[in-house]
Amino acid sequence: MKQFLETLNHLKQRIDWSLVFGLGFFLFIVILLAQSFVAVSNWMASDKNSQIKQVTVLGLPEHTSEQQILAAIRKADLSSFFELDVNEVQKQVVELPWVASASIRKQWPDTLKVYVVEHVPVAIWNDDQLLNNYGEAFQAPKSSIKESLPSLFGPEGSEQEAWQTFQQFHELFYINNFKLISLALSERFSWQLWLDNGIKLNLGREEKAQRVQRFIDLYPYMLKRKDAEVDVVDLRYDTGLAVSWKPLSSQQLQQQKSKA
């Protein structure tokens, strides 16, 4: 008996109690995580059929109705909150004509939040499309546009260049009491401009800004002719310009005489 007790005491002295406690704590953590995983799995399994019951539309879209957005969202599978693919919802919403981008977020337990950003129309492109404020073409009905938009024309791929050029010239004309309403870029990269007073300007391909400034400088001299008005101004020259005139109508001639 004495020998057994001595052997037991010797074994106790050799045991690394810190290692024993460490292993015990590790096993406790493993068991706790396993139980938590099972609990979460059971909770998700019990709520896997939770459906989207509310949709909140943010961003105040002007041209796209809430009904159109909801109809697009319903094309996605809304039967499960957890399994809902927000990328699919985003794809359906962005396909709406006026929508430029959309951000989709799920909010527990049953809400879908949709933030919509629309295109801002700044011009009509080639008669059948619109340009947004980034110079990007998009297809959308023009019936909901209240303001008058300038008309821009050009080859496919020239949308941004046309819009940037229009902005440049619009500002230059505006500060000189003209209004630019249309612009065209030909396949040969030749520019034409139309003003709201009916004058057409042929600029050609080079030195566009200088040629526009030449027209502005010489326009007062064109007004000295009283029996006709400016129709087309050809500025495709290193110096000078050529003017095509159109005769005044009888009513305009009568007004001219009245002023005289």
Secondary structure in CASP SS format (residue, H / E / C, confidence):
PFRMAT SS
TARGET T0000
AUTHOR 0000-0000-0000
METHOD secondary structure of the structure
MODEL  1
M C 1.00
K H 1.00
Q H 1.00
F H 1.00
L H 1.00
E H 1.00
T H 1.00
L H 1.00
N H 1.00
H H 1.00
L H 1.00
K H 1.00
Q H 1.00
R H 1.00
I C 1.00
D C 1.00
W H 1.00
S H 1.00
L H 1.00
V H 1.00
F H 1.00
G H 1.00
L H 1.00
G H 1.00
F H 1.00
F H 1.00
L H 1.00
F H 1.00
I H 1.00
V H 1.00
I H 1.00
L H 1.00
L H 1.00
A H 1.00
Q H 1.00
S H 1.00
F H 1.00
V H 1.00
A H 1.00
V H 1.00
S H 1.00
N H 1.00
W H 1.00
M H 1.00
A H 1.00
S H 1.00
D H 1.00
K C 1.00
N C 1.00
S C 1.00
Q C 1.00
I C 1.00
K C 1.00
Q E 1.00
V E 1.00
T E 1.00
V E 1.00
L E 1.00
G C 1.00
L C 1.00
P C 1.00
E C 1.00
H C 1.00
T C 1.00
S C 1.00
E H 1.00
Q H 1.00
Q H 1.00
I H 1.00
L H 1.00
A H 1.00
A H 1.00
I H 1.00
R C 1.00
K C 1.00
A C 1.00
D C 1.00
L C 1.00
S C 1.00
S C 1.00
F C 1.00
F C 1.00
E C 1.00
L C 1.00
D C 1.00
V H 1.00
N H 1.00
E H 1.00
V H 1.00
Q H 1.00
K H 1.00
Q H 1.00
V H 1.00
V H 1.00
E C 1.00
L C 1.00
P C 1.00
W C 1.00
V E 1.00
A E 1.00
S E 1.00
A E 1.00
S E 1.00
I E 1.00
R E 1.00
K E 1.00
Q E 1.00
W C 1.00
P C 1.00
D C 1.00
T E 1.00
L E 1.00
K E 1.00
V E 1.00
Y E 1.00
V E 1.00
V E 1.00
E E 1.00
H C 1.00
V C 1.00
P E 1.00
V E 1.00
A E 1.00
I E 1.00
W E 1.00
N C 1.00
D C 1.00
D C 1.00
Q E 1.00
L E 1.00
L E 1.00
N E 1.00
N C 1.00
Y C 1.00
G C 1.00
E C 1.00
A E 1.00
F E 1.00
Q C 1.00
A C 1.00
P C 1.00
K C 1.00
S C 1.00
S C 1.00
I C 1.00
K C 1.00
E C 1.00
S C 1.00
L C 1.00
P C 1.00
S E 1.00
L E 1.00
F E 1.00
G C 1.00
P C 1.00
E C 1.00
G C 1.00
S C 1.00
E H 1.00
Q H 1.00
E H 1.00
A H 1.00
W H 1.00
Q H 1.00
T H 1.00
F H 1.00
Q H 1.00
Q H 1.00
F H 1.00
H H 1.00
E H 1.00
L H 1.00
F H 1.00
Y H 1.00
I C 1.00
N C 1.00
N C 1.00
F C 1.00
K C 1.00
L E 1.00
I E 1.00
S E 1.00
L E 1.00
A E 1.00
L E 1.00
S C 1.00
E C 1.00
R C 1.00
F C 1.00
S C 1.00
W E 1.00
Q E 1.00
L E 1.00
W E 1.00
L E 1.00
D C 1.00
N C 1.00
G C 1.00
I C 1.00
K E 1.00
L E 1.00
N E 1.00
L E 1.00
G E 1.00
R C 1.00
E C 1.00
E C 1.00
K H 1.00
A H 1.00
Q H 1.00
R H 1.00
V H 1.00
Q H 1.00
R H 1.00
F H 1.00
I H 1.00
D H 1.00
L H 1.00
Y H 1.00
P H 1.00
Y H 1.00
M H 1.00
L C 1.00
K C 1.00
R C 1.00
K C 1.00
D C 1.00
A E 1.00
E E 1.00
V E 1.00
D E 1.00
V E 1.00
V E 1.00
D E 1.00
L C 1.00
R C 1.00
Y C 1.00
D C 1.00
T C 1.00
G C 1.00
L C 1.00
A E 1.00
V E 1.00
S E 1.00
W E 1.00
K E 1.00
P E 1.00
L C 1.00
S C 1.00
S H 1.00
Q H 1.00
Q H 1.00
L H 1.00
Q H 1.00
Q H 1.00
Q H 1.00
K H 1.00
S H 1.00
K H 1.00
A C 1.00
END
